[in-house]
């Protein structure tokens, strides 16, 4: 398989764009998820304390 420098360059750009998009989505998801889990954790913690 012959790979031209242009092909490598294009696939690198595509790969980088894909990676940055995934990274950004993942970062947003993580921050949202951590807030969500913190909220649940506080709720569960309060419930546990009131039950004890």
N, CA, C, O and CB atoms as a CASP TS submission, in Angstrom:
PFRMAT TS
TARGET T0000
AUTHOR 0000-0000-0000
METHOD Language model
MODEL 1
PARENT N/A
ATOM      1  N   UNK     1       0.846  -1.197   0.000  1.00  0.00           N
ATOM      2  CA  UNK     1       0.000   0.000   0.000  1.00  0.00           C
ATOM      3  C   UNK     1       0.878   1.241   0.000  1.00  0.00           C
ATOM      4  O   UNK     1       1.705   1.439   0.890  1.00  0.00           O
ATOM      5  CB  UNK     1      -0.956   0.008   1.225  1.00  0.00           C
ATOM      6  N   UNK     2       0.681   2.071  -1.015  1.00  0.00           N
ATOM      7  CA  UNK     2       1.463   3.305  -1.128  1.00  0.00           C
ATOM      8  C   UNK     2       0.688   4.436  -0.454  1.00  0.00           C
ATOM      9  O   UNK     2      -0.460   4.710  -0.801  1.00  0.00           O
ATOM     10  CB  UNK     2       1.767   3.651  -2.629  1.00  0.00           C
ATOM     11  N   UNK     3       1.329   5.082   0.509  1.00  0.00           N
ATOM     12  CA  UNK     3       0.698   6.206   1.210  1.00  0.00           C
ATOM     13  C   UNK     3       1.478   7.472   0.892  1.00  0.00           C
ATOM     14  O   UNK     3       2.673   7.562   1.171  1.00  0.00           O
ATOM     15  CB  UNK     3       0.643   5.959   2.758  1.00  0.00           C
ATOM     16  N   UNK     4       0.807   8.433   0.316  1.00  0.00           N
ATOM     17  CA  UNK     4       1.447   9.696  -0.029  1.00  0.00           C
ATOM     18  C   UNK     4       1.469  10.616   1.188  1.00  0.00           C
ATOM     19  O   UNK     4       0.628  10.494   2.078  1.00  0.00           O
ATOM     20  CB  UNK     4       0.717  10.375  -1.208  1.00  0.00           C
ATOM     21  N   UNK     5       2.432  11.538   1.228  1.00  0.00           N
ATOM     22  CA  UNK     5       2.506  12.486   2.348  1.00  0.00           C
ATOM     23  C   UNK     5       1.204  13.270   2.521  1.00  0.00           C
ATOM     24  O   UNK     5       0.791  13.579   3.638  1.00  0.00           O
ATOM     25  CB  UNK     5       3.667  13.459   2.137  1.00  0.00           C
ATOM     26  N   UNK     6       0.566  13.584   1.385  1.00  0.00           N
ATOM     27  CA  UNK     6      -0.692  14.333   1.409  1.00  0.00           C
ATOM     28  C   UNK     6      -1.770  13.520   2.127  1.00  0.00           C
ATOM     29  O   UNK     6      -2.545  14.061   2.916  1.00  0.00           O
ATOM     30  CB  UNK     6      -1.148  14.686  -0.033  1.00  0.00           C
ATOM     31  N   UNK     7      -1.809  12.235   1.849  1.00  0.00           N
ATOM     32  CA  UNK     7      -2.785  11.340   2.468  1.00  0.00           C
ATOM     33  C   UNK     7      -2.560  11.267   3.983  1.00  0.00           C
ATOM     34  O   UNK     7      -3.510  11.302   4.765  1.00  0.00           O
ATOM     35  CB  UNK     7      -2.697   9.927   1.842  1.00  0.00           C
ATOM     36  N   UNK     8      -1.303  11.166   4.377  1.00  0.00           N
ATOM     37  CA  UNK     8      -0.937  11.124   5.790  1.00  0.00           C
ATOM     38  C   UNK     8      -1.382  12.422   6.461  1.00  0.00           C
ATOM     39  O   UNK     8      -1.965  12.403   7.545  1.00  0.00           O
ATOM     40  CB  UNK     8       0.597  10.909   5.963  1.00  0.00           C
ATOM     41  N   UNK     9      -1.103  13.545   5.806  1.00  0.00           N
ATOM     42  CA  UNK     9      -1.440  14.862   6.341  1.00  0.00           C
ATOM     43  C   UNK     9      -2.950  14.992   6.538  1.00  0.00           C
ATOM     44  O   UNK     9      -3.412  15.441   7.587  1.00  0.00           O
ATOM     45  CB  UNK     9      -0.926  15.972   5.404  1.00  0.00           C
ATOM     46  N   UNK    10      -3.711  14.594   5.518  1.00  0.00           N
ATOM     47  CA  UNK    10      -5.168  14.681   5.590  1.00  0.00           C
ATOM     48  C   UNK    10      -5.731  13.792   6.700  1.00  0.00           C
ATOM     49  O   UNK    10      -6.587  14.227   7.471  1.00  0.00           O
ATOM     50  CB  UNK    10      -5.785  14.292   4.248  1.00  0.00           C
ATOM     51  N   UNK    11      -5.257  12.562   6.780  1.00  0.00           N
ATOM     52  CA  UNK    11      -5.745  11.636   7.809  1.00  0.00           C
ATOM     53  C   UNK    11      -5.364  12.124   9.200  1.00  0.00           C
ATOM     54  O   UNK    11      -6.102  11.901  10.159  1.00  0.00           O
ATOM     55  CB  UNK    11      -5.185  10.222   7.574  1.00  0.00           C
ATOM     56  N   UNK    12      -4.211  12.791   9.316  1.00  0.00           N
ATOM     57  CA  UNK    12      -3.778  13.349  10.602  1.00  0.00           C
ATOM     58  C   UNK    12      -4.732  14.452  11.026  1.00  0.00           C
ATOM     59  O   UNK    12      -5.135  14.516  12.188  1.00  0.00           O
ATOM     60  CB  UNK    12      -2.328  13.893  10.515  1.00  0.00           C
ATOM     61  N   UNK    13      -5.096  15.320  10.088  1.00  0.00           N
ATOM     62  CA  UNK    13      -6.022  16.423  10.369  1.00  0.00           C
ATOM     63  C   UNK    13      -7.384  15.862  10.785  1.00  0.00           C
ATOM     64  O   UNK    13      -7.981  16.305  11.766  1.00  0.00           O
ATOM     65  CB  UNK    13      -6.171  17.353   9.126  1.00  0.00           C
ATOM     66  N   UNK    14      -7.856  14.894  10.028  1.00  0.00           N
ATOM     67  CA  UNK    14      -9.152  14.269  10.329  1.00  0.00           C
ATOM     68  C   UNK    14      -9.107  13.612  11.712  1.00  0.00           C
ATOM     69  O   UNK    14     -10.024  13.771  12.518  1.00  0.00           O
ATOM     70  CB  UNK    14      -9.525  13.216   9.238  1.00  0.00           C
ATOM     71  N   UNK    15      -8.030  12.876  11.970  1.00  0.00           N
ATOM     72  CA  UNK    15      -7.857  12.215  13.263  1.00  0.00           C
ATOM     73  C   UNK    15      -7.803  13.208  14.397  1.00  0.00           C
ATOM     74  O   UNK    15      -8.396  12.991  15.454  1.00  0.00           O
ATOM     75  CB  UNK    15      -6.603  11.376  13.263  1.00  0.00           C
ATOM     76  N   UNK    16      -7.086  14.309  14.178  1.00  0.00           N
ATOM     77  CA  UNK    16      -6.958  15.340  15.205  1.00  0.00           C
ATOM     78  C   UNK    16      -8.303  15.999  15.487  1.00  0.00           C
ATOM     79  O   UNK    16      -8.655  16.233  16.643  1.00  0.00           O
ATOM     80  CB  UNK    16      -5.933  16.395  14.780  1.00  0.00           C
ATOM     81  N   UNK    17      -9.054  16.299  14.425  1.00  0.00           N
ATOM     82  CA  UNK    17     -10.376  16.911  14.587  1.00  0.00           C
ATOM     83  C   UNK    17     -11.301  15.994  15.354  1.00  0.00           C
ATOM     84  O   UNK    17     -12.025  16.422  16.252  1.00  0.00           O
ATOM     85  CB  UNK    17     -10.987  17.253  13.228  1.00  0.00           C
ATOM     86  N   UNK    18     -11.265  14.725  14.985  1.00  0.00           N
ATOM     87  CA  UNK    18     -12.105  13.718  15.633  1.00  0.00           C
ATOM     88  C   UNK    18     -11.731  13.610  17.108  1.00  0.00           C
ATOM     89  O   UNK    18     -12.595  13.579  17.985  1.00  0.00           O
ATOM     90  CB  UNK    18     -11.960  12.339  14.930  1.00  0.00           C
ATOM     91  N   UNK    19     -10.431  13.555  17.362  1.00  0.00           N
ATOM     92  CA  UNK    19      -9.931  13.448  18.732  1.00  0.00           C
ATOM     93  C   UNK    19     -10.338  14.657  19.566  1.00  0.00           C
ATOM     94  O   UNK    19     -10.802  14.504  20.696  1.00  0.00           O
ATOM     95  CB  UNK    19      -8.411  13.302  18.732  1.00  0.00           C
ATOM     96  N   UNK    20     -10.169  15.856  19.016  1.00  0.00           N
ATOM     97  CA  UNK    20     -10.511  17.072  19.763  1.00  0.00           C
ATOM     98  C   UNK    20     -12.012  17.159  20.025  1.00  0.00           C
ATOM     99  O   UNK    20     -12.440  17.619  21.084  1.00  0.00           O
ATOM    100  CB  UNK    20     -10.041  18.316  18.998  1.00  0.00           C
ATOM    101  N   UNK    21     -12.816  16.709  19.044  1.00  0.00           N
ATOM    102  CA  UNK    21     -14.269  16.704  19.208  1.00  0.00           C
ATOM    103  C   UNK    21     -14.671  15.737  20.321  1.00  0.00           C
ATOM    104  O   UNK    21     -15.493  16.067  21.176  1.00  0.00           O
ATOM    105  CB  UNK    21     -14.966  16.320  17.881  1.00  0.00           C
ATOM    106  N   UNK    22     -14.087  14.548  20.300  1.00  0.00           N
ATOM    107  CA  UNK    22     -14.367  13.531  21.321  1.00  0.00           C
ATOM    108  C   UNK    22     -13.911  14.035  22.687  1.00  0.00           C
ATOM    109  O   UNK    22     -14.619  13.894  23.683  1.00  0.00           O
ATOM    110  CB  UNK    22     -13.663  12.185  20.974  1.00  0.00           C
ATOM    111  N   UNK    23     -12.724  14.623  22.717  1.00  0.00           N
ATOM    112  CA  UNK    23     -12.174  15.139  23.975  1.00  0.00           C
ATOM    113  C   UNK    23     -13.078  16.215  24.569  1.00  0.00           C
ATOM    114  O   UNK    23     -13.347  16.223  25.771  1.00  0.00           O
ATOM    115  CB  UNK    23     -10.763  15.705  23.751  1.00  0.00           C
ATOM    116  N   UNK    24     -13.545  17.127  23.704  1.00  0.00           N
ATOM    117  CA  UNK    24     -14.408  18.229  24.146  1.00  0.00           C
ATOM    118  C   UNK    24     -15.735  17.683  24.675  1.00  0.00           C
ATOM    119  O   UNK    24     -16.207  18.091  25.736  1.00  0.00           O
ATOM    120  CB  UNK    24     -14.662  19.225  22.984  1.00  0.00           C
ATOM    121  N   UNK    25     -16.325  16.757  23.924  1.00  0.00           N
ATOM    122  CA  UNK    25     -17.587  16.133  24.335  1.00  0.00           C
ATOM    123  C   UNK    25     -17.408  15.416  25.671  1.00  0.00           C
ATOM    124  O   UNK    25     -18.231  15.542  26.578  1.00  0.00           O
ATOM    125  CB  UNK    25     -18.087  15.140  23.255  1.00  0.00           C
ATOM    126  N   UNK    26     -16.316  14.664  25.768  1.00  0.00           N
ATOM    127  CA  UNK    26     -16.027  13.903  26.974  1.00  0.00           C
ATOM    128  C   UNK    26     -15.851  14.829  28.167  1.00  0.00           C
ATOM    129  O   UNK    26     -16.325  14.541  29.266  1.00  0.00           O
ATOM    130  CB  UNK    26     -14.779  13.047  26.781  1.00  0.00           C
ATOM    131  N   UNK    27     -15.157  15.955  27.939  1.00  0.00           N
ATOM    132  CA  UNK    27     -14.919  16.929  29.004  1.00  0.00           C
ATOM    133  C   UNK    27     -16.240  17.516  29.485  1.00  0.00           C
ATOM    134  O   UNK    27     -16.473  17.619  30.689  1.00  0.00           O
ATOM    135  CB  UNK    27     -13.977  18.051  28.519  1.00  0.00           C
ATOM    136  N   UNK    28     -17.104  17.901  28.554  1.00  0.00           N
ATOM    137  CA  UNK    28     -18.413  18.459  28.891  1.00  0.00           C
ATOM    138  C   UNK    28     -19.240  17.433  29.655  1.00  0.00           C
ATOM    139  O   UNK    28     -19.885  17.743  30.657  1.00  0.00           O
ATOM    140  CB  UNK    28     -19.158  18.912  27.618  1.00  0.00           C
ATOM    141  N   UNK    29     -19.203  16.201  29.149  1.00  0.00           N
ATOM    142  CA  UNK    29     -19.954  15.118  29.769  1.00  0.00           C
ATOM    143  C   UNK    29     -19.458  14.869  31.189  1.00  0.00           C
ATOM    144  O   UNK    29     -20.255  14.684  32.109  1.00  0.00           O
ATOM    145  CB  UNK    29     -19.845  13.837  28.931  1.00  0.00           C
ATOM    146  N   UNK    30     -18.145  14.864  31.361  1.00  0.00           N
ATOM    147  CA  UNK    30     -17.557  14.624  32.683  1.00  0.00           C
ATOM    148  C   UNK    30     -17.953  15.714  33.660  1.00  0.00           C
ATOM    149  O   UNK    30     -18.323  15.420  34.796  1.00  0.00           O
ATOM    150  CB  UNK    30     -16.032  14.537  32.588  1.00  0.00           C
ATOM    151  N   UNK    31     -17.882  16.966  33.238  1.00  0.00           N
ATOM    152  CA  UNK    31     -18.211  18.075  34.138  1.00  0.00           C
ATOM    153  C   UNK    31     -19.684  18.040  34.497  1.00  0.00           C
ATOM    154  O   UNK    31     -20.048  18.264  35.652  1.00  0.00           O
ATOM    155  CB  UNK    31     -17.851  19.427  33.496  1.00  0.00           C
ATOM    156  N   UNK    32     -20.533  17.761  33.522  1.00  0.00           N
ATOM    157  CA  UNK    32     -21.972  17.641  33.783  1.00  0.00           C
ATOM    158  C   UNK    32     -22.231  16.476  34.721  1.00  0.00           C
ATOM    159  O   UNK    32     -23.003  16.586  35.674  1.00  0.00           O
ATOM    160  CB  UNK    32     -22.760  17.455  32.465  1.00  0.00           C
ATOM    161  N   UNK    33     -21.568  15.345  34.435  1.00  0.00           N
ATOM    162  CA  UNK    33     -21.772  14.118  35.189  1.00  0.00           C
ATOM    163  C   UNK    33     -21.316  14.307  36.632  1.00  0.00           C
ATOM    164  O   UNK    33     -21.997  13.863  37.556  1.00  0.00           O
ATOM    165  CB  UNK    33     -21.020  12.948  34.533  1.00  0.00           C
ATOM    166  N   UNK    34     -20.177  14.958  36.836  1.00  0.00           N
ATOM    167  CA  UNK    34     -19.656  15.148  38.188  1.00  0.00           C
ATOM    168  C   UNK    34     -20.606  16.023  39.003  1.00  0.00           C
ATOM    169  O   UNK    34     -20.821  15.774  40.189  1.00  0.00           O
ATOM    170  CB  UNK    34     -18.247  15.778  38.146  1.00  0.00           C
ATOM    171  N   UNK    35     -21.179  17.056  38.362  1.00  0.00           N
ATOM    172  CA  UNK    35     -22.147  17.915  39.051  1.00  0.00           C
ATOM    173  C   UNK    35     -23.370  17.097  39.420  1.00  0.00           C
ATOM    174  O   UNK    35     -23.892  17.201  40.530  1.00  0.00           O
ATOM    175  CB  UNK    35     -22.548  19.128  38.171  1.00  0.00           C
ATOM    176  N   UNK    36     -23.817  16.290  38.483  1.00  0.00           N
ATOM    177  CA  UNK    36     -24.995  15.437  38.664  1.00  0.00           C
ATOM    178  C   UNK    36     -24.763  14.451  39.799  1.00  0.00           C
ATOM    179  O   UNK    36     -25.615  14.266  40.668  1.00  0.00           O
ATOM    180  CB  UNK    36     -25.331  14.682  37.361  1.00  0.00           C
ATOM    181  N   UNK    37     -23.576  13.814  39.774  1.00  0.00           N
ATOM    182  CA  UNK    37     -23.260  12.829  40.816  1.00  0.00           C
ATOM    183  C   UNK    37     -23.066  13.480  42.168  1.00  0.00           C
ATOM    184  O   UNK    37     -23.395  12.891  43.198  1.00  0.00           O
ATOM    185  CB  UNK    37     -22.014  12.048  40.446  1.00  0.00           C
ATOM    186  N   UNK    38     -22.538  14.684  42.176  1.00  0.00           N
ATOM    187  CA  UNK    38     -22.343  15.402  43.436  1.00  0.00           C
ATOM    188  C   UNK    38     -23.712  15.701  44.038  1.00  0.00           C
ATOM    189  O   UNK    38     -23.918  15.572  45.245  1.00  0.00           O
ATOM    190  CB  UNK    38     -21.524  16.721  43.219  1.00  0.00           C
ATOM    191  N   UNK    39     -24.631  16.099  43.186  1.00  0.00           N
ATOM    192  CA  UNK    39     -25.997  16.407  43.596  1.00  0.00           C
ATOM    193  C   UNK    39     -26.652  15.164  44.205  1.00  0.00           C
ATOM    194  O   UNK    39     -27.273  15.233  45.266  1.00  0.00           O
ATOM    195  CB  UNK    39     -26.826  16.925  42.392  1.00  0.00           C
ATOM    196  N   UNK    40     -26.503  14.037  43.523  1.00  0.00           N
ATOM    197  CA  UNK    40     -27.043  12.756  44.015  1.00  0.00           C
ATOM    198  C   UNK    40     -26.371  12.385  45.336  1.00  0.00           C
ATOM    199  O   UNK    40     -27.030  11.962  46.285  1.00  0.00           O
ATOM    200  CB  UNK    40     -26.833  11.620  42.962  1.00  0.00           C
ATOM    201  N   UNK    41     -25.066  12.549  45.380  1.00  0.00           N
ATOM    202  CA  UNK    41     -24.298  12.226  46.583  1.00  0.00           C
ATOM    203  C   UNK    41     -24.778  13.026  47.779  1.00  0.00           C
ATOM    204  O   UNK    41     -24.923  12.477  48.872  1.00  0.00           O
ATOM    205  CB  UNK    41     -22.817  12.481  46.351  1.00  0.00           C
ATOM    206  N   UNK    42     -25.028  14.322  47.589  1.00  0.00           N
ATOM    207  CA  UNK    42     -25.521  15.183  48.656  1.00  0.00           C
ATOM    208  C   UNK    42     -26.911  14.714  49.094  1.00  0.00           C
ATOM    209  O   UNK    42     -27.205  14.633  50.287  1.00  0.00           O
ATOM    210  CB  UNK    42     -25.562  16.665  48.193  1.00  0.00           C
ATOM    211  N   UNK    43     -27.762  14.406  48.106  1.00  0.00           N
ATOM    212  CA  UNK    43     -29.113  13.914  48.390  1.00  0.00           C
ATOM    213  C   UNK    43     -29.094  12.620  49.184  1.00  0.00           C
ATOM    214  O   UNK    43     -29.801  12.475  50.181  1.00  0.00           O
ATOM    215  CB  UNK    43     -29.878  13.706  47.097  1.00  0.00           C
ATOM    216  N   UNK    44     -28.275  11.682  48.727  1.00  0.00           N
ATOM    217  CA  UNK    44     -28.148  10.374  49.395  1.00  0.00           C
ATOM    218  C   UNK    44     -27.552  10.557  50.790  1.00  0.00           C
ATOM    219  O   UNK    44     -28.005   9.938  51.752  1.00  0.00           O
ATOM    220  CB  UNK    44     -27.263   9.402  48.552  1.00  0.00           C
ATOM    221  N   UNK    45     -26.543  11.406  50.891  1.00  0.00           N
ATOM    222  CA  UNK    45     -25.896  11.684  52.173  1.00  0.00           C
ATOM    223  C   UNK    45     -26.886  12.243  53.183  1.00  0.00           C
ATOM    224  O   UNK    45     -26.916  11.802  54.332  1.00  0.00           O
ATOM    225  CB  UNK    45     -24.739  12.661  51.984  1.00  0.00           C
ATOM    226  N   UNK    46     -27.692  13.204  52.768  1.00  0.00           N
ATOM    227  CA  UNK    46     -28.699  13.803  53.655  1.00  0.00           C
ATOM    228  C   UNK    46     -29.710  12.761  54.098  1.00  0.00           C
ATOM    229  O   UNK    46     -30.077  12.684  55.271  1.00  0.00           O
ATOM    230  CB  UNK    46     -29.418  14.968  52.955  1.00  0.00           C
ATOM    231  N   UNK    47     -30.162  11.942  53.114  1.00  0.00           N
ATOM    232  CA  UNK    47     -31.152  10.902  53.406  1.00  0.00           C
ATOM    233  C   UNK    47     -30.585   9.906  54.419  1.00  0.00           C
ATOM    234  O   UNK    47     -31.262   9.497  55.362  1.00  0.00           O
ATOM    235  CB  UNK    47     -31.576  10.168  52.105  1.00  0.00           C
ATOM    236  N   UNK    48     -29.318   9.527  54.197  1.00  0.00           N
ATOM    237  CA  UNK    48     -28.662   8.571  55.092  1.00  0.00           C
ATOM    238  C   UNK    48     -28.576   9.159  56.503  1.00  0.00           C
ATOM    239  O   UNK    48     -28.835   8.468  57.488  1.00  0.00           O
ATOM    240  CB  UNK    48     -27.243   8.206  54.564  1.00  0.00           C
ATOM    241  N   UNK    49     -28.210  10.436  56.588  1.00  0.00           N
ATOM    242  CA  UNK    49     -28.069  11.087  57.895  1.00  0.00           C
ATOM    243  C   UNK    49     -29.411  11.180  58.616  1.00  0.00           C
ATOM    244  O   UNK    49     -29.495  10.971  59.826  1.00  0.00           O
ATOM    245  CB  UNK    49     -27.466  12.489  57.732  1.00  0.00           C
ATOM    246  N   UNK    50     -30.470  11.500  57.846  1.00  0.00           N
ATOM    247  CA  UNK    50     -31.798  11.623  58.463  1.00  0.00           C
ATOM    248  C   UNK    50     -32.319  10.251  58.878  1.00  0.00           C
ATOM    249  O   UNK    50     -33.048  10.131  59.862  1.00  0.00           O
ATOM    250  CB  UNK    50     -32.795  12.302  57.490  1.00  0.00           C
ATOM    251  N   UNK    51     -31.941   9.210  58.119  1.00  0.00           N
ATOM    252  CA  UNK    51     -32.376   7.846  58.444  1.00  0.00           C
ATOM    253  C   UNK    51     -31.654   7.303  59.684  1.00  0.00           C
ATOM    254  O   UNK    51     -32.206   6.484  60.419  1.00  0.00           O
ATOM    255  CB  UNK    51     -32.132   6.913  57.247  1.00  0.00           C
ATOM    256  N   UNK    52     -30.414   7.765  59.912  1.00  0.00           N
ATOM    257  CA  UNK    52     -29.639   7.317  61.078  1.00  0.00           C
ATOM    258  C   UNK    52     -30.116   8.024  62.306  1.00  0.00           C
ATOM    259  O   UNK    52     -29.593   7.789  63.395  1.00  0.00           O
ATOM    260  CB  UNK    52     -28.140   7.561  60.881  1.00  0.00           C
TER
END
